Amino acid sequence: MFKILDGKIVRDEIMADLKKRIGDLNVVPTLAIIMIGNNPDSEVYVRMKTSFAKKIGANAFIVDLGSEGITQEILLAGIEKLNQDKNVHGIILQSPLPVPLNWLEAVAKITPEKDVDGMHSNIVPATARGVLSLLNYYHIPVKNKKVVVMGRSELVGGPIANLMKSNGAEVTVVHSQTLEPEKITRTADILIVAIGKPELVGAEYVKDGAVVVDVGITSLLIRNKEDQESRKIYGDTDFESVKALVSAISPVPGGVGPMTVVSLFQNLVESCERQSVL
């Protein structure tokens, strides 16, 4: 019988702690979310973030720099304005950005003490922190374990791999150029999937007894028998085909998603606490 790694349970415990810490502050931790363009997946995460902020007594607001005709210069100037705003304790730049905007240059503009996504500071990026917190909660050790991370993005796969290494795991990264990735993923004690391709990972990728952490989230438009359209959220793992093999697996939705959001606000509250004593 496999175990469900329920991120909502872990999130709720951390949420209670965050509420208490925010109550002890004399300021309201405030997160600025820069979102440009109309990406359905990004909109899902942004709604989760703004909703979560209200629940814990923090503030999160969307910064609209004008999607039409926005230039890199306008984006950088908007970030600098937030850097100087003492009422803002954290800044995130929602990805992906429309072409030709340069995400890396823009993220580097965020001052390190407000870089709650951990892209160029000592803060652990939210998704990576969330994955480790989820494993820790369910007493799944990573030290001396064979961990395979599918995906090497600078925002998700890369930071997860680095965090697993720093916690003593033997880490291998599989990406789009890897030949015969199934041979590598089947060696994993813990398989962390962060590739953004709905239900790509089936039983052929997973060894018996492995732990699977599905970081992927893709929102797709589907049509039912009555010809009505709606959106459905998919993970990177074909849950039904792998559940008979694994010892534990995180669902989508409800696994890493809630952990990413709560970890982001852990970073925000910690950032606010540090800025409050300066």
SULBELVEN-V856007 format. One record per backbone hydrogen bond with DSSP energy under -1.0 kcal/mol. NH is the residue of the N-H (numbers start at 0). CO is the residue of the C=O. E is the energy in kcal/mol with one decimal. If there is no record, write none. Layout:
nh & co & e
NH & CO & E
NH & CO & E
This chain:
nh & co & e
2 & 246 & -2.1
4 & 248 & -2.5
5 & 3 & -1.5
6 & 253 & -1.6
9 & 5 & -1.2
10 & 6 & -2.8
11 & 7 & -2.2
12 & 8 & -1.4
13 & 9 & -2.2
14 & 10 & -2.8
15 & 11 & -1.6
16 & 12 & -1.3
17 & 13 & -2.4
18 & 14 & -2.5
19 & 15 & -1.7
20 & 16 & -2.3
21 & 17 & -2.8
22 & 18 & -2.1
23 & 19 & -1.1
24 & 21 & -1.2
30 & 58 & -3.1
31 & 89 & -2.9
32 & 60 & -3.0
33 & 91 & -2.8
34 & 62 & -1.2
42 & 38 & -2.4
43 & 39 & -1.6
44 & 40 & -1.7
45 & 41 & -2.6
46 & 42 & -2.1
47 & 43 & -1.8
48 & 44 & -2.1
49 & 45 & -2.5
50 & 46 & -2.1
51 & 47 & -2.2
52 & 48 & -2.2
53 & 49 & -1.4
54 & 50 & -1.4
55 & 51 & -1.4
57 & 52 & -2.4
58 & 28 & -2.7
60 & 30 & -2.4
62 & 32 & -3.2
74 & 70 & -2.1
75 & 71 & -2.7
76 & 72 & -2.2
77 & 73 & -2.1
78 & 74 & -2.0
79 & 75 & -2.3
80 & 76 & -1.8
81 & 77 & -1.5
82 & 78 & -2.4
83 & 79 & -1.6
87 & 84 & -1.7
88 & 29 & -2.1
89 & 29 & -1.5
90 & 113 & -2.9
91 & 31 & -2.4
93 & 33 & -2.5
100 & 97 & -2.0
105 & 101 & -1.8
106 & 102 & -2.8
107 & 103 & -2.1
109 & 106 & -1.3
113 & 110 & -2.1
114 & 111 & -1.2
115 & 113 & -2.0
117 & 114 & -1.8
128 & 124 & -2.7
129 & 125 & -2.6
130 & 126 & -2.4
131 & 127 & -2.1
132 & 128 & -2.5
133 & 129 & -2.2
134 & 130 & -2.2
135 & 131 & -2.7
136 & 132 & -2.3
137 & 133 & -1.5
138 & 135 & -1.7
139 & 134 & -2.8
143 & 167 & -3.0
144 & 141 & -2.1
146 & 169 & -2.8
147 & 189 & -2.3
148 & 171 & -2.7
149 & 191 & -3.2
150 & 173 & -3.3
157 & 152 & -3.2
159 & 155 & -2.2
160 & 156 & -2.4
161 & 157 & -2.3
162 & 158 & -2.3
163 & 159 & -2.5
164 & 160 & -2.2
165 & 161 & -2.3
167 & 164 & -2.0
168 & 163 & -2.3
169 & 144 & -2.8
171 & 146 & -2.2
173 & 148 & -2.8
177 & 174 & -1.8
182 & 179 & -1.2
184 & 180 & -2.8
185 & 181 & -1.9
186 & 183 & -1.8
187 & 184 & -1.5
188 & 145 & -2.4
189 & 145 & -2.0
190 & 210 & -3.3
191 & 147 & -2.9
192 & 212 & -2.7
193 & 149 & -2.8
198 & 234 & -2.9
199 & 196 & -1.6
200 & 235 & -2.7
204 & 201 & -1.9
205 & 202 & -1.4
208 & 244 & -3.3
209 & 206 & -1.8
210 & 188 & -2.6
211 & 247 & -2.5
212 & 190 & -2.9
214 & 192 & -2.9
217 & 233 & -2.3
219 & 231 & -2.7
221 & 229 & -3.6
223 & 227 & -2.5
226 & 223 & -2.1
229 & 221 & -2.3
231 & 219 & -2.6
233 & 217 & -2.9
237 & 200 & -3.0
238 & 236 & -1.6
241 & 237 & -1.4
242 & 238 & -1.8
244 & 241 & -1.9
245 & 241 & -1.7
246 & 209 & -2.7
247 & 209 & -1.1
248 & 2 & -2.4
249 & 211 & -1.7
259 & 255 & -2.8
260 & 256 & -1.9
261 & 257 & -2.4
262 & 258 & -2.3
263 & 259 & -2.0
264 & 260 & -1.7
265 & 261 & -1.8
266 & 262 & -2.3
267 & 263 & -2.1
268 & 264 & -2.7
269 & 265 & -2.4
270 & 266 & -2.3
271 & 267 & -2.8
272 & 268 & -2.6
273 & 269 & -2.2
274 & 270 & -2.4
275 & 271 & -1.9
